[in-house]
Amino acid sequence: MESALIVSCMEKSTALFMQMLNAASIRQITTLQSCAVAKSIVLERDFDLVIVNAPLPDETGESFARYIAAKGLSQVILVAKSEYFYAVSAACEEYGILTVSKPVNRDIFWSALMLAKSVHNKIKLVQTENAKLKRKIENIRIVDRAKCILISYLKMNEQEAHKYIEKQAMDMRTSRRAVAEGILQTYDN
């Protein structure tokens, strides 16, 4: 985790959160005091972690936390008053929002922060794997389109088209996708 946004109107709480984030080696910290300003900021840039200290001057903070979590890019920790904690926690758990009760216990907040970091790292790994799989699918799709062109224009069967693309890739010391793209450029026009 590299960046964090703290949305809190209480200076003492903001200072505590900053201290904890610094201890967790999170150095890019932005602090704001209202959800309206925070919403405009998150449209411009992404944060790895968003801490919402509810309530806020312009809203309870719960709907803002759900808004951030629904975007799916940030881990969210919502700090709620103890009398609302269970209701807020139940309403937010389906969004993956971690909730912490006030008054903030340092150990509990640290545990939530470490859990958020762990989940963030896992999500990044999954996103990287997802991107690799999308590239593989795209490569297969392009090669299959090239095979179809070879079958229809050069009257090859599927196996011959496959062997042709593989042989060209080996001979030219390039990828099957590059060969397929060349075939598509030649015959797709």
Secondary structure, 3 states (H helix, E strand, C coil): CCEEEEECCCHHHHHHHHHHHHHCCCCEEEEECCHHHHHHHHHHCCCCEEEEECCCCCCCCHHHHHHHHHHCCCEEEEEECCCCHHHHHHHHHHHCCEEEECCCCHHHHHHHHHHHHHHHHHHHHHHHHHHHHHHHHHHHHHHHHHHHHHHHHCCCCHHHHHHHHHHHHHHHCCCHHHHHHHHHHHHCC
